[in-house]
Amino acid sequence: PLSTVSINAALAACEGAQEGKGAMQLYRRMQNATSNGWLRPDVWTYRTTVAALCSAGRLHDAGSVVGDLLEDLPRLGPVGEESARTVSSSLMTAFVRQGKWAKAVQVFRELESHAIIPDTRMYNILLTAYLEGGEWDMADRGVAEMRSSQVGQKPDVVTYTILLTSLAQRGMASQAKAMIEEMQEAGVKPNVYTFTALVTAYSKAGQYNQALEVLGQMASKGVAPNTVTFNAVLGACEAAGWWEVSLQLYRRMKENVEELTSGPSEKTLSTSPDMLTFTTVVGTCFAEEKIEEGVGVLEEMLRGDVDAGSVYTCTGLMSACLKVRRWKEVFRVYTKMQLLGVAPTVHTYNVLIAAHQACKNEEEVEAVVVEMEMNGVAMDASTYTALITQCASSGDYVQAETLLDKMLAKGVSPNLNTYVALVTAYTKGGKWEEALEVFDEMLASNMKLSTVAFNSALGACEVGHQWYRALELYGVLKNIPYSQPNLLTCKTVLS
């Protein structure tokens, strides 16, 4: 016959395999046996079942099991109360991760209704839930409730870090600084995460000098910065345009790694530059027109080992190279992405296409489109517009029409730049009448037209010798408050 111990062992296996369905079947089987009076769940049954269900994302079932545990508290006694805190914490965390912060709060209050005093860990999850939901006032009340004489729980370093991170996201630097002072007065030692949050708060508030000074404060407190801390300070340098400081910090990160890995045993260190580090430093140098310095850092990244980071970080590095017309580096960063196993997004492919088009690599552009289809990455409006713009440069209006039809069939809405490219394709292909028809449709649609859009239509007027229509469009453009004629406009109308 099955025993509680044997079922608990099977539930543990379900937890390891994230097999929620199997866990629930075993739990129901035990419940049926319990009704017959020969098998009863213990605290480990409840803990393991909830853990397995949460790992599998079956939170409704997990909530049901937590409810059963709460009803079983008279039998389980004090050990059951501690288990109730544990499983409730697991369920609350799972709800927060799914963005269901209100459900997490509901679990917390349900525990209170059974006269169980939540511990600091549960209050920390509650605060996270409130802050995820933007309920700042409720988070403040949660802290006050936590400190009340009835509960008697003291905020720990995790509590303060949660609150500081929230303040940092909102750029509330003065409040973040005050909270650091408060936690020190309470005898809670700040750690690397609390200081990193303070850096972010200063940076978002535009107080870049203060963000940089935090590194000195950390040294005085004996707290070593990690890669995330350095990246936060580098973000402040980027916003302030401090390319020299950015390079100094980057060198400091590398020196820390070299110094600490020169011993008898090498190990991975938290100060190693990652992809975000390189993207930020290179971007700062490029933005301040220190191209060679930025390329030097980029070369170090391409030659060495680096954490892949996110696809957005990698794509950001490609975009930074694109903006300063370093096409070769765009291609090399993309190759590095592939080696690191980072799956490209449509934005990644758009940057790659733009670089190939700048190099007049039409065959490579076609190869990128094929790769997108093979990888199941759908083209967006920017992709289609780039391809239609390529058609426009050669006057291939037939292919431009085909692409527009495909775009519409896929449910992708054309934008202003798409139609401007189509007008240009018609004009360069000698179809000035069709070009003006498209522009008339743009006018009729109340689209917010730019000077570039008017210039494309004026180009069609020039090809078709439609001087009167050119004057008419020029008059319309002059009366638009958000767009005005430029030198090209005047040259085209005069021509």
Contacts in CASP RR format, 6 or more apart in sequence:
PFRMAT RR
TARGET T0000
AUTHOR 0000-0000-0000
METHOD contacts of the structure
MODEL  1
PLSTVSINAALAACEGAQEGKGAMQLYRRMQNATSNGWLRPDVWTYRTTV
AALCSAGRLHDAGSVVGDLLEDLPRLGPVGEESARTVSSSLMTAFVRQGK
WAKAVQVFRELESHAIIPDTRMYNILLTAYLEGGEWDMADRGVAEMRSSQ
VGQKPDVVTYTILLTSLAQRGMASQAKAMIEEMQEAGVKPNVYTFTALVT
AYSKAGQYNQALEVLGQMASKGVAPNTVTFNAVLGACEAAGWWEVSLQLY
RRMKENVEELTSGPSEKTLSTSPDMLTFTTVVGTCFAEEKIEEGVGVLEE
MLRGDVDAGSVYTCTGLMSACLKVRRWKEVFRVYTKMQLLGVAPTVHTYN
VLIAAHQACKNEEEVEAVVVEMEMNGVAMDASTYTALITQCASSGDYVQA
ETLLDKMLAKGVSPNLNTYVALVTAYTKGGKWEEALEVFDEMLASNMKLS
TVAFNSALGACEVGHQWYRALELYGVLKNIPYSQPNLLTCKTVLS
1 38 0 8 1.000
2 29 0 8 1.000
2 33 0 8 1.000
2 39 0 8 1.000
3 39 0 8 1.000
4 30 0 8 1.000
4 39 0 8 1.000
4 40 0 8 1.000
4 41 0 8 1.000
4 42 0 8 1.000
4 45 0 8 1.000
7 26 0 8 1.000
7 29 0 8 1.000
7 30 0 8 1.000
7 39 0 8 1.000
7 45 0 8 1.000
8 42 0 8 1.000
8 44 0 8 1.000
8 45 0 8 1.000
8 48 0 8 1.000
10 26 0 8 1.000
11 23 0 8 1.000
11 26 0 8 1.000
11 27 0 8 1.000
11 45 0 8 1.000
11 48 0 8 1.000
11 49 0 8 1.000
11 52 0 8 1.000
12 48 0 8 1.000
13 19 0 8 1.000
14 20 0 8 1.000
14 22 0 8 1.000
14 23 0 8 1.000
14 26 0 8 1.000
14 48 0 8 1.000
14 52 0 8 1.000
15 23 0 8 1.000
15 48 0 8 1.000
15 51 0 8 1.000
15 52 0 8 1.000
15 55 0 8 1.000
16 52 0 8 1.000
16 55 0 8 1.000
18 52 0 8 1.000
18 55 0 8 1.000
18 56 0 8 1.000
19 52 0 8 1.000
19 56 0 8 1.000
20 52 0 8 1.000
20 53 0 8 1.000
20 55 0 8 1.000
20 56 0 8 1.000
20 57 0 8 1.000
20 58 0 8 1.000
20 61 0 8 1.000
21 56 0 8 1.000
21 58 0 8 1.000
22 52 0 8 1.000
23 48 0 8 1.000
23 49 0 8 1.000
23 52 0 8 1.000
23 53 0 8 1.000
23 56 0 8 1.000
24 49 0 8 1.000
24 53 0 8 1.000
24 58 0 8 1.000
24 61 0 8 1.000
26 49 0 8 1.000
27 41 0 8 1.000
27 45 0 8 1.000
27 49 0 8 1.000
27 65 0 8 1.000
30 39 0 8 1.000
30 41 0 8 1.000
30 45 0 8 1.000
31 41 0 8 1.000
31 68 0 8 1.000
33 39 0 8 1.000
34 40 0 8 1.000
34 41 0 8 1.000
40 75 0 8 1.000
41 68 0 8 1.000
41 72 0 8 1.000
42 76 0 8 1.000
43 76 0 8 1.000
43 79 0 8 1.000
43 80 0 8 1.000
43 82 0 8 1.000
43 83 0 8 1.000
46 65 0 8 1.000
46 66 0 8 1.000
46 68 0 8 1.000
46 69 0 8 1.000
46 72 0 8 1.000
46 83 0 8 1.000
46 87 0 8 1.000
47 83 0 8 1.000
47 86 0 8 1.000
47 87 0 8 1.000
49 62 0 8 1.000
49 65 0 8 1.000
50 62 0 8 1.000
50 63 0 8 1.000
50 65 0 8 1.000
50 66 0 8 1.000
50 69 0 8 1.000
50 87 0 8 1.000
50 90 0 8 1.000
50 91 0 8 1.000
51 87 0 8 1.000
51 90 0 8 1.000
53 59 0 8 1.000
53 61 0 8 1.000
53 62 0 8 1.000
53 63 0 8 1.000
53 65 0 8 1.000
54 62 0 8 1.000
54 90 0 8 1.000
54 91 0 8 1.000
54 93 0 8 1.000
54 94 0 8 1.000
57 94 0 8 1.000
57 98 0 8 1.000
59 91 0 8 1.000
59 94 0 8 1.000
59 95 0 8 1.000
59 98 0 8 1.000
59 100 0 8 1.000
59 103 0 8 1.000
62 87 0 8 1.000
62 90 0 8 1.000
62 91 0 8 1.000
62 94 0 8 1.000
63 91 0 8 1.000
63 107 0 8 1.000
65 87 0 8 1.000
66 84 0 8 1.000
66 87 0 8 1.000
66 88 0 8 1.000
66 91 0 8 1.000
66 107 0 8 1.000
66 110 0 8 1.000
67 110 0 8 1.000
69 76 0 8 1.000
69 80 0 8 1.000
69 83 0 8 1.000
69 84 0 8 1.000
69 87 0 8 1.000
70 84 0 8 1.000
70 110 0 8 1.000
70 111 0 8 1.000
70 114 0 8 1.000
72 80 0 8 1.000
73 80 0 8 1.000
73 81 0 8 1.000
73 84 0 8 1.000
73 114 0 8 1.000
73 116 0 8 1.000
76 83 0 8 1.000
81 116 0 8 1.000
84 111 0 8 1.000
84 114 0 8 1.000
84 116 0 8 1.000
85 111 0 8 1.000
85 116 0 8 1.000
85 118 0 8 1.000
85 119 0 8 1.000
85 121 0 8 1.000
85 122 0 8 1.000
88 107 0 8 1.000
88 108 0 8 1.000
88 110 0 8 1.000
88 111 0 8 1.000
88 122 0 8 1.000
89 121 0 8 1.000
89 122 0 8 1.000
89 125 0 8 1.000
91 104 0 8 1.000
91 107 0 8 1.000
92 104 0 8 1.000
92 107 0 8 1.000
92 108 0 8 1.000
92 122 0 8 1.000
92 125 0 8 1.000
92 126 0 8 1.000
92 129 0 8 1.000
93 104 0 8 1.000
93 125 0 8 1.000
95 101 0 8 1.000
95 103 0 8 1.000
95 104 0 8 1.000
95 107 0 8 1.000
95 129 0 8 1.000
96 104 0 8 1.000
96 125 0 8 1.000
96 128 0 8 1.000
96 129 0 8 1.000
96 132 0 8 1.000
99 132 0 8 1.000
101 129 0 8 1.000
101 130 0 8 1.000
101 132 0 8 1.000
101 133 0 8 1.000
101 135 0 8 1.000
102 129 0 8 1.000
102 133 0 8 1.000
104 125 0 8 1.000
104 126 0 8 1.000
104 129 0 8 1.000
105 126 0 8 1.000
105 129 0 8 1.000
105 130 0 8 1.000
108 118 0 8 1.000
108 122 0 8 1.000
108 125 0 8 1.000
108 126 0 8 1.000
108 129 0 8 1.000
111 118 0 8 1.000
111 122 0 8 1.000
112 118 0 8 1.000
117 151 0 8 1.000
118 126 0 8 1.000
118 151 0 8 1.000
118 153 0 8 1.000
119 153 0 8 1.000
120 146 0 8 1.000
120 153 0 8 1.000
120 154 0 8 1.000
120 155 0 8 1.000
120 156 0 8 1.000
120 158 0 8 1.000
120 159 0 8 1.000
121 158 0 8 1.000
123 142 0 8 1.000
123 143 0 8 1.000
123 145 0 8 1.000
123 146 0 8 1.000
123 153 0 8 1.000
123 159 0 8 1.000
124 156 0 8 1.000
124 158 0 8 1.000
124 159 0 8 1.000
124 162 0 8 1.000
126 142 0 8 1.000
127 139 0 8 1.000
127 142 0 8 1.000
127 143 0 8 1.000
127 159 0 8 1.000
127 162 0 8 1.000
127 163 0 8 1.000
128 162 0 8 1.000
130 136 0 8 1.000
130 138 0 8 1.000
130 139 0 8 1.000
130 142 0 8 1.000
131 139 0 8 1.000
131 162 0 8 1.000
131 163 0 8 1.000
131 165 0 8 1.000
131 166 0 8 1.000
136 166 0 8 1.000
139 163 0 8 1.000
139 166 0 8 1.000
143 155 0 8 1.000
143 159 0 8 1.000
143 163 0 8 1.000
145 151 0 8 1.000
146 152 0 8 1.000
146 153 0 8 1.000
146 154 0 8 1.000
146 155 0 8 1.000
146 159 0 8 1.000
147 153 0 8 1.000
147 154 0 8 1.000
147 155 0 8 1.000
154 186 0 8 1.000
155 183 0 8 1.000
155 186 0 8 1.000
155 188 0 8 1.000
156 188 0 8 1.000
157 183 0 8 1.000
157 188 0 8 1.000
157 189 0 8 1.000
157 190 0 8 1.000
157 191 0 8 1.000
157 194 0 8 1.000
160 179 0 8 1.000
160 180 0 8 1.000
160 182 0 8 1.000
160 183 0 8 1.000
160 188 0 8 1.000
160 190 0 8 1.000
160 194 0 8 1.000
161 191 0 8 1.000
161 193 0 8 1.000
161 194 0 8 1.000
161 197 0 8 1.000
163 179 0 8 1.000
164 176 0 8 1.000
164 179 0 8 1.000
164 180 0 8 1.000
164 194 0 8 1.000
164 197 0 8 1.000
164 198 0 8 1.000
164 201 0 8 1.000
165 193 0 8 1.000
165 197 0 8 1.000
165 200 0 8 1.000
167 173 0 8 1.000
167 175 0 8 1.000
167 176 0 8 1.000
167 179 0 8 1.000
167 197 0 8 1.000
167 201 0 8 1.000
168 176 0 8 1.000
168 197 0 8 1.000
168 198 0 8 1.000
168 199 0 8 1.000
168 200 0 8 1.000
168 201 0 8 1.000
168 204 0 8 1.000
169 200 0 8 1.000
169 204 0 8 1.000
170 204 0 8 1.000
171 200 0 8 1.000
171 201 0 8 1.000
171 204 0 8 1.000
171 205 0 8 1.000
172 201 0 8 1.000
172 205 0 8 1.000
173 198 0 8 1.000
173 201 0 8 1.000
173 202 0 8 1.000
173 204 0 8 1.000
173 205 0 8 1.000
173 206 0 8 1.000
173 207 0 8 1.000
173 210 0 8 1.000
175 201 0 8 1.000
176 197 0 8 1.000
176 198 0 8 1.000
176 201 0 8 1.000
176 202 0 8 1.000
177 198 0 8 1.000
177 201 0 8 1.000
180 190 0 8 1.000
180 194 0 8 1.000
180 195 0 8 1.000
180 198 0 8 1.000
183 190 0 8 1.000
183 194 0 8 1.000
184 190 0 8 1.000
189 221 0 8 1.000
190 221 0 8 1.000
190 223 0 8 1.000
191 223 0 8 1.000
192 218 0 8 1.000
192 223 0 8 1.000
192 224 0 8 1.000
192 225 0 8 1.000
192 226 0 8 1.000
192 228 0 8 1.000
192 229 0 8 1.000
195 214 0 8 1.000
195 217 0 8 1.000
195 218 0 8 1.000
195 223 0 8 1.000
195 225 0 8 1.000
195 229 0 8 1.000
196 225 0 8 1.000
196 226 0 8 1.000
196 228 0 8 1.000
196 229 0 8 1.000
196 232 0 8 1.000
198 214 0 8 1.000
199 211 0 8 1.000
199 214 0 8 1.000
199 229 0 8 1.000
199 232 0 8 1.000
199 233 0 8 1.000
199 236 0 8 1.000
200 232 0 8 1.000
202 208 0 8 1.000
202 210 0 8 1.000
202 211 0 8 1.000
202 214 0 8 1.000
202 236 0 8 1.000
203 211 0 8 1.000
203 232 0 8 1.000
203 233 0 8 1.000
203 235 0 8 1.000
203 236 0 8 1.000
203 239 0 8 1.000
206 236 0 8 1.000
206 239 0 8 1.000
208 236 0 8 1.000
208 237 0 8 1.000
208 239 0 8 1.000
208 240 0 8 1.000
208 242 0 8 1.000
211 232 0 8 1.000
211 233 0 8 1.000
211 236 0 8 1.000
212 233 0 8 1.000
212 236 0 8 1.000
212 237 0 8 1.000
212 245 0 8 1.000
214 233 0 8 1.000
215 225 0 8 1.000
215 229 0 8 1.000
215 233 0 8 1.000
218 224 0 8 1.000
218 225 0 8 1.000
218 229 0 8 1.000
224 271 0 8 1.000
225 233 0 8 1.000
225 271 0 8 1.000
226 270 0 8 1.000
226 271 0 8 1.000
227 253 0 8 1.000
227 270 0 8 1.000
227 271 0 8 1.000
227 272 0 8 1.000
227 273 0 8 1.000
227 274 0 8 1.000
227 277 0 8 1.000
230 249 0 8 1.000
230 252 0 8 1.000
230 253 0 8 1.000
230 271 0 8 1.000
230 273 0 8 1.000
230 277 0 8 1.000
231 274 0 8 1.000
231 276 0 8 1.000
231 277 0 8 1.000
231 280 0 8 1.000
233 249 0 8 1.000
234 246 0 8 1.000
234 249 0 8 1.000
234 250 0 8 1.000
234 277 0 8 1.000
234 280 0 8 1.000
234 281 0 8 1.000
234 284 0 8 1.000
235 280 0 8 1.000
235 284 0 8 1.000
237 243 0 8 1.000
237 245 0 8 1.000
237 246 0 8 1.000
237 249 0 8 1.000
237 280 0 8 1.000
237 284 0 8 1.000
238 246 0 8 1.000
238 280 0 8 1.000
238 283 0 8 1.000
238 284 0 8 1.000
238 287 0 8 1.000
241 284 0 8 1.000
241 287 0 8 1.000
241 288 0 8 1.000
242 284 0 8 1.000
243 284 0 8 1.000
243 285 0 8 1.000
243 287 0 8 1.000
243 288 0 8 1.000
243 290 0 8 1.000
243 293 0 8 1.000
246 280 0 8 1.000
246 281 0 8 1.000
246 284 0 8 1.000
246 285 0 8 1.000
247 281 0 8 1.000
247 285 0 8 1.000
247 293 0 8 1.000
247 297 0 8 1.000
250 273 0 8 1.000
250 277 0 8 1.000
250 281 0 8 1.000
250 297 0 8 1.000
253 271 0 8 1.000
253 272 0 8 1.000
253 273 0 8 1.000
253 277 0 8 1.000
254 273 0 8 1.000
256 269 0 8 1.000
256 271 0 8 1.000
257 269 0 8 1.000
257 271 0 8 1.000
257 272 0 8 1.000
260 267 0 8 1.000
260 269 0 8 1.000
260 271 0 8 1.000
261 267 0 8 1.000
261 269 0 8 1.000
272 307 0 8 1.000
273 301 0 8 1.000
273 306 0 8 1.000
274 306 0 8 1.000
274 307 0 8 1.000
274 309 0 8 1.000
275 301 0 8 1.000
275 306 0 8 1.000
275 307 0 8 1.000
275 308 0 8 1.000
275 309 0 8 1.000
275 310 0 8 1.000
275 313 0 8 1.000
275 314 0 8 1.000
275 317 0 8 1.000
276 309 0 8 1.000
276 313 0 8 1.000
278 297 0 8 1.000
278 298 0 8 1.000
278 300 0 8 1.000
278 301 0 8 1.000
278 306 0 8 1.000
278 317 0 8 1.000
279 313 0 8 1.000
279 314 0 8 1.000
279 316 0 8 1.000
279 317 0 8 1.000
279 320 0 8 1.000
281 294 0 8 1.000
281 297 0 8 1.000
282 294 0 8 1.000
282 295 0 8 1.000
282 297 0 8 1.000
282 298 0 8 1.000
282 301 0 8 1.000
282 317 0 8 1.000
282 320 0 8 1.000
282 321 0 8 1.000
283 294 0 8 1.000
283 317 0 8 1.000
283 320 0 8 1.000
285 291 0 8 1.000
285 293 0 8 1.000
285 294 0 8 1.000
285 297 0 8 1.000
286 294 0 8 1.000
286 320 0 8 1.000
286 321 0 8 1.000
286 323 0 8 1.000
286 324 0 8 1.000
291 324 0 8 1.000
291 326 0 8 1.000
295 326 0 8 1.000
295 329 0 8 1.000
298 317 0 8 1.000
298 321 0 8 1.000
298 329 0 8 1.000
298 333 0 8 1.000
301 336 0 8 1.000
302 332 0 8 1.000
302 333 0 8 1.000
302 336 0 8 1.000
306 340 0 8 1.000
308 314 0 8 1.000
308 337 0 8 1.000
308 340 0 8 1.000
308 341 0 8 1.000
308 342 0 8 1.000
309 342 0 8 1.000
310 342 0 8 1.000
311 337 0 8 1.000
311 342 0 8 1.000
311 343 0 8 1.000
311 344 0 8 1.000
311 345 0 8 1.000
311 348 0 8 1.000
312 345 0 8 1.000
314 333 0 8 1.000
314 336 0 8 1.000
314 337 0 8 1.000
314 340 0 8 1.000
314 342 0 8 1.000
314 348 0 8 1.000
315 344 0 8 1.000
315 345 0 8 1.000
315 347 0 8 1.000
315 348 0 8 1.000
315 351 0 8 1.000
316 351 0 8 1.000
317 333 0 8 1.000
318 330 0 8 1.000
318 333 0 8 1.000
318 334 0 8 1.000
318 348 0 8 1.000
318 351 0 8 1.000
318 352 0 8 1.000
318 355 0 8 1.000
319 351 0 8 1.000
321 327 0 8 1.000
321 329 0 8 1.000
321 330 0 8 1.000
321 333 0 8 1.000
321 355 0 8 1.000
322 330 0 8 1.000
322 351 0 8 1.000
322 354 0 8 1.000
322 355 0 8 1.000
322 358 0 8 1.000
325 358 0 8 1.000
327 355 0 8 1.000
327 358 0 8 1.000
327 359 0 8 1.000
330 351 0 8 1.000
330 352 0 8 1.000
330 355 0 8 1.000
331 352 0 8 1.000
331 355 0 8 1.000
334 344 0 8 1.000
334 348 0 8 1.000
334 352 0 8 1.000
337 344 0 8 1.000
337 348 0 8 1.000
343 375 0 8 1.000
344 352 0 8 1.000
344 375 0 8 1.000
344 377 0 8 1.000
345 377 0 8 1.000
346 372 0 8 1.000
346 377 0 8 1.000
346 378 0 8 1.000
346 379 0 8 1.000
346 380 0 8 1.000
346 382 0 8 1.000
346 383 0 8 1.000
347 382 0 8 1.000
349 368 0 8 1.000
349 371 0 8 1.000
349 372 0 8 1.000
349 377 0 8 1.000
349 383 0 8 1.000
350 380 0 8 1.000
350 382 0 8 1.000
350 383 0 8 1.000
350 386 0 8 1.000
352 368 0 8 1.000
353 365 0 8 1.000
353 368 0 8 1.000
353 369 0 8 1.000
353 383 0 8 1.000
353 386 0 8 1.000
353 387 0 8 1.000
354 386 0 8 1.000
356 362 0 8 1.000
356 364 0 8 1.000
356 365 0 8 1.000
356 368 0 8 1.000
357 365 0 8 1.000
357 386 0 8 1.000
357 389 0 8 1.000
357 390 0 8 1.000
362 390 0 8 1.000
365 387 0 8 1.000
365 390 0 8 1.000
369 379 0 8 1.000
369 383 0 8 1.000
369 387 0 8 1.000
372 378 0 8 1.000
372 379 0 8 1.000
372 383 0 8 1.000
378 410 0 8 1.000
379 407 0 8 1.000
379 410 0 8 1.000
379 412 0 8 1.000
380 412 0 8 1.000
381 407 0 8 1.000
381 412 0 8 1.000
381 413 0 8 1.000
381 414 0 8 1.000
381 415 0 8 1.000
381 418 0 8 1.000
384 403 0 8 1.000
384 404 0 8 1.000
384 406 0 8 1.000
384 407 0 8 1.000
384 412 0 8 1.000
384 414 0 8 1.000
384 418 0 8 1.000
385 414 0 8 1.000
385 415 0 8 1.000
385 417 0 8 1.000
385 418 0 8 1.000
385 421 0 8 1.000
387 403 0 8 1.000
388 400 0 8 1.000
388 403 0 8 1.000
388 404 0 8 1.000
388 418 0 8 1.000
388 421 0 8 1.000
388 422 0 8 1.000
388 425 0 8 1.000
389 417 0 8 1.000
389 421 0 8 1.000
389 424 0 8 1.000
391 397 0 8 1.000
391 399 0 8 1.000
391 400 0 8 1.000
391 403 0 8 1.000
391 421 0 8 1.000
391 425 0 8 1.000
392 400 0 8 1.000
392 421 0 8 1.000
392 422 0 8 1.000
392 424 0 8 1.000
392 425 0 8 1.000
392 428 0 8 1.000
393 428 0 8 1.000
394 428 0 8 1.000
395 424 0 8 1.000
395 425 0 8 1.000
395 427 0 8 1.000
395 428 0 8 1.000
395 429 0 8 1.000
395 430 0 8 1.000
396 425 0 8 1.000
396 429 0 8 1.000
397 422 0 8 1.000
397 425 0 8 1.000
397 426 0 8 1.000
397 428 0 8 1.000
397 429 0 8 1.000
397 431 0 8 1.000
397 434 0 8 1.000
400 421 0 8 1.000
400 422 0 8 1.000
400 425 0 8 1.000
400 426 0 8 1.000
401 422 0 8 1.000
404 414 0 8 1.000
404 418 0 8 1.000
404 422 0 8 1.000
407 414 0 8 1.000
407 418 0 8 1.000
408 414 0 8 1.000
416 442 0 8 1.000
416 447 0 8 1.000
416 448 0 8 1.000
416 449 0 8 1.000
416 450 0 8 1.000
416 453 0 8 1.000
419 438 0 8 1.000
419 439 0 8 1.000
419 442 0 8 1.000
419 447 0 8 1.000
419 453 0 8 1.000
420 450 0 8 1.000
420 452 0 8 1.000
420 453 0 8 1.000
420 456 0 8 1.000
422 438 0 8 1.000
423 435 0 8 1.000
423 438 0 8 1.000
423 439 0 8 1.000
423 453 0 8 1.000
423 456 0 8 1.000
423 457 0 8 1.000
423 460 0 8 1.000
424 435 0 8 1.000
424 456 0 8 1.000
426 432 0 8 1.000
426 434 0 8 1.000
426 435 0 8 1.000
426 438 0 8 1.000
426 460 0 8 1.000
427 435 0 8 1.000
427 456 0 8 1.000
427 459 0 8 1.000
427 460 0 8 1.000
427 463 0 8 1.000
430 463 0 8 1.000
432 459 0 8 1.000
432 460 0 8 1.000
432 461 0 8 1.000
432 463 0 8 1.000
432 464 0 8 1.000
432 466 0 8 1.000
435 456 0 8 1.000
435 457 0 8 1.000
435 459 0 8 1.000
435 460 0 8 1.000
436 457 0 8 1.000
436 460 0 8 1.000
436 461 0 8 1.000
436 466 0 8 1.000
436 469 0 8 1.000
439 453 0 8 1.000
439 456 0 8 1.000
439 457 0 8 1.000
439 460 0 8 1.000
442 449 0 8 1.000
442 453 0 8 1.000
443 449 0 8 1.000
443 476 0 8 1.000
448 482 0 8 1.000
449 480 0 8 1.000
449 483 0 8 1.000
450 483 0 8 1.000
451 477 0 8 1.000
451 483 0 8 1.000
451 484 0 8 1.000
451 485 0 8 1.000
451 486 0 8 1.000
451 489 0 8 1.000
454 473 0 8 1.000
454 474 0 8 1.000
454 476 0 8 1.000
454 477 0 8 1.000
454 483 0 8 1.000
454 485 0 8 1.000
454 489 0 8 1.000
455 486 0 8 1.000
455 488 0 8 1.000
455 489 0 8 1.000
455 492 0 8 1.000
457 473 0 8 1.000
458 470 0 8 1.000
458 473 0 8 1.000
458 474 0 8 1.000
458 489 0 8 1.000
458 492 0 8 1.000
458 493 0 8 1.000
459 492 0 8 1.000
460 466 0 8 1.000
461 467 0 8 1.000
461 469 0 8 1.000
461 470 0 8 1.000
461 473 0 8 1.000
461 492 0 8 1.000
462 470 0 8 1.000
462 492 0 8 1.000
462 495 0 8 1.000
470 492 0 8 1.000
470 493 0 8 1.000
471 493 0 8 1.000
474 485 0 8 1.000
474 489 0 8 1.000
474 493 0 8 1.000
477 483 0 8 1.000
477 484 0 8 1.000
477 485 0 8 1.000
477 489 0 8 1.000
478 484 0 8 1.000
478 485 0 8 1.000
END
